Amino acid sequence: MLRTARRDSVAHMASFRVAFVQGAPRFGRVAENLERGLTLAAGVEADLSVLPELWSSGYVFSTHAEVASLAEDATTGPTARALIAAARRDRRHLIAGFPERHRGRFYNSALLVGPGGVKAVYRKLHLFDREQEWFSPGDLPLAVHRVGPARVGLLICFDWRFPETARALALMGADVIAHPSNLVFANAQAAMLTRSIENRVYTVTANRIGVESRPGGRVAFTGRSQIVDPRGAVVARAGVRETCARAADVDLAQARDKTLTPMTNLFRSRRPRFYRRLVAAAH
């Protein structure tokens, strides 16, 4: 009876609506970028909207002085203020990437903001290429946060290459993994389908479009932002060059049901004692 009652309660669990924003910020135009991104987000109905990595600043830094001039405090900076105002106005939660300044260090970070203010900061754990010149590696633990009825974890861009991160969030109970990105590898979006399948969670990848060319380099971004369900189906997607926002409903019961067959539960089938090398240092 208890097992049946639990299954019935899961089946009637409330849905949750997520969205991504896709576009091309202009380097250094913080106020303009935030206004454009939040206007796009407001154009679709969602409980949680995800904007790309480093959305407020742009991506291709040229000097340490540029990083220092654009880095912000996570609670009082322009990104936090703009997101808090939009979250209160539109009665939703928002995630966006920004360069963070904290105790003399700079991080490639993302904010989770709701109508009540800043709920969480995530600092990118795995820095890619020249990001290592400008930012310190993330020093905060992976975490899952309540957003209405949903449980949401955060990753940023290149974190997709490390399946341990998504698995850790799923084991902490994430229903949705938000993935603000500036993706450059053509297979990254396909890999996020796998992250959804292997953990039976929704993933929301908000990516950039276009090319950013500056003295610090030239980087082309792949677009194709997407929302993927726990079975690996793409339920919303943008094109390579589209500026847009798209949304999809999240079935929380589906994300929390790790049953593959009547005898096979995904997480109970794990055998962690054989996986110890996953967290051992490489030789």
N, C-alpha and C positions, 0 to 999 in steps of 0.2 A: 504493500500500500504506500509506504514512504517513497519507494523508488518511482511508482506511478505518479504520485502527487508532485514530486520534484520535476519529472519530465513534463507534466502539464503546466507547471509554473514557468518553466523555461520556454515552452511553446508559446505562452501568452506574454512573453517579455516585450517591453516597449521597443519600438524601432528607434533609430537614431540616424540623422542625415548629415553626411560629410560632403565637403567640396574641396576642390583645388583651384588655385589661381595660377594661370600661366601667362607670362609676358616677358618683357625685356626692360629692366630698370636701366636708368642712365647713371653712369658712374659719378658718385659724389652728389647727386641731386636728391638728397634724403627726403625732404618734404614732398617734392614732386613724386618720387617713387612711392612713398607711403600713400599719398592721396590716390594715385592711379590704382595701386593694388587693392586698397580698401574699397574703392568705388567698384571695381570688378567683383570683389567678394560680396558686396551688398546687392549685386544684381541677381544672385541666385539664393534660394531659400536653403539654409543649412543650420545645423546646430554647431558645427565646427567647420571653419574654413582654414585651409593651409596655403600659405604663400611660400615662394621659393627661398632657398638659401641666400644669405647676404642680400636680401631684397632691398633693404634700405640704402645700402652703400654702393652696390655693384661689386664685381668679383676681382678684376685684374688690378691689383695694387702695384705701384711702381717703387715706392719707398716706405721706410718705416714711419716717416713723418706723415704720409697719407693715412696709414693705419691709425696712428695716434690721433689724427684730426677727425677721423670718422668714427672711431670707437666710442661707445656709449655706456653709461650706467644702465644696468638691466631694469631698474625700477623707476628711474627719474629721467632717462634719456628720451629723445624725440620718438624713437620707435615704441617704447613703452607707453608714452603719453598718447600717441596716435592710436595704438591698438586698444588701449583702455577706453578711449572716447568712442571708437567704433563699436566695441563690444557692448558698451552701455546703450548706445543709440540703436543698434540692430539686434540687441538681446541674443547674442551668440558668443561662442568662443572662437579665438583666432590663434593661429601659430604663424610666426614669420621669422626668417633668418636675419641676423644683424651682427656687426662686429662689436664685441663686448669688451669693455675695460673693467678690470677688477683687480684691485690691489697691485697695480703696476704691471699687470700682465694683460695680454690681449687674446681673446678667444673667438673662434667661429661658432656662434651660438644661435639658439632659437628660443623665442619666448612663447609660452602658453599663457594667454590672457583671457579672462572672462569678465562679465559685467562687474564683478567685485574687485577686479584688479589683476595684478600679475600672480599667476598660480604656480608657475615653474619656469626654470631656466635649464636648458640642456646645452652642454658644450661638446662640440664634435670630438669624438674619441679618436678617429682615424683621419689624420690630415693628409691631403693629397698634394703631391708635387710641390709647387712654390708656396702653398699655404703654410708649409713648414718653416718658411722664412719669416712669415708675418705673424703667425699665431702660435700659442702654446697648446699642446694636446689637452683635450678635455680632462678635467679632474673631478667631475661629479659622477656619482654612481648612476647607472641606468635606473629608471624609476617609471612607475605607472601612476597615472593621475585620473581622478574622477572628473568626468565632464558630463554633467547630467547623469543619465543612466549608464553611460559608457565608461570603459576603462581605456585610457589612451597612453601609449608610449611614444617616445620621440627618438628618431635617428636623423642624421644629416648626411645627405649625398653619399660620399665614399664609404660610409658605414655599411652600405649594402654589400660590399665585398666580404664582409665578415659575418657569416651566418650565425655565429655565436651571439651577436647582439640582438638580433630578432628573436632567437630562441630564448634568450634570457628574459626579454620583455614578455614573451608569450607565457613562460613559466611563472612570471609574476602576475599573470592574469589579464594581460592586454587583450582587448577586443579589436582595437584599431592601432596600427602603427603609422604615425604621421611621419612623412619623409620629405621635408623641404630640401630641394636639390638644385645644383647647377651641373647636371650630368653631361659628360662628354663621351662616355663609352656607349656605343650603339647597342650593346647587349644588356645594359643596366635595367631597362624596363622589363625585359624578359626574365632577368634574375629576380625581380620583385614578385613575379608570378610564383616563382619557386618559394620565396620567403612566405607568401601567403599559404601555399599548399602545404609546406612542411610544418607549419605551425597552426594551420586552420584559423587564420586571423585575416581581417581586412587590412590592406595597405593603401595609403594615400600618398602618391608621389606627386609633388608640385614642382615642376621643372621650369627652367628658363628656355628662351628661344634666342635665335640670332647669334651674332658674333660680337665679342667685346675686344677691341683692338686698342692697346695703349702702350706707352713705353715699357711697361712691365711684361708685355707679351700679347699674344693673340689667342683667344680661346673661342671655339665654336661650341654651341650648346645644342642639345638634341631634341628639345621639346617633348612631345608625346607624353605629357602628364597623364596620370591614370589613377583609377580606383579599382582595386582588385578584391574579389570576394574570397572567402576561405577555401573555395574549391579551385581557385586559380582563374576564374572567369573575369575578364575585364568588363566592368559594369559602367564605366565612363572613361572616355579618352579624348585627348586633344590631338590636333595635328602637329606636324613638325614646326610650323611657323605661326600657328594661331595665337592671338592674344585673346584670352577667354577665361571664364570660370565655368566649371561644370560640377554637378552634384549627383549624389546617389544615396539611396537608403541603405542603412546598415541593419542587418538582421542580427541582433545581439545574441539571440538563442543559437543561431548557426555558428557564430564565432565562439561560443562557449561549449558547444557540443564537440568533443574530441573523439567521438565514436566513429570508427571507420566501418566496422561490421559488428554484429551483436557480440562477438568474442574479442574484438580488437579495439582498444582505446589507445589513441596516439601517444598520450603522455605516460599512461601506465605501462605501455610496452617498452619504454625507454630502459636502458641498462647502463646507468651513468658510471658504474665502476670500470667499465671498459673504455670510457671516453676521457680518462684522466689527462692524456697528452694534449687534449684540446686547450687546456689552460696552462700547459707547461711552456716554458721559454723555448724558442727555436734554437737549434744547435747549428 
